[in-house]
């Protein structure tokens, strides 16, 4: 069960990083969001979709 959760978090992070990479924003913002997702694996993607996608 713990492995499955870890795999799901990894897949979510990869999907979000790809979305950030393909997004239409400055390079500095992309790097910042990727670092946030990297250091906050569960909270980072949620923050990205709530804050950055709403713009």
Secondary structure as GFF3:
##gff-version 3
##sequence-region A 1 55
A	DSSP	alpha_helix	2	22	.	.	.	ID=ss1
A	DSSP	alpha_helix	27	39	.	.	.	ID=ss2
A	DSSP	alpha_helix	43	47	.	.	.	ID=ss3
A	DSSP	pi_helix	48	52	.	.	.	ID=ss4
###
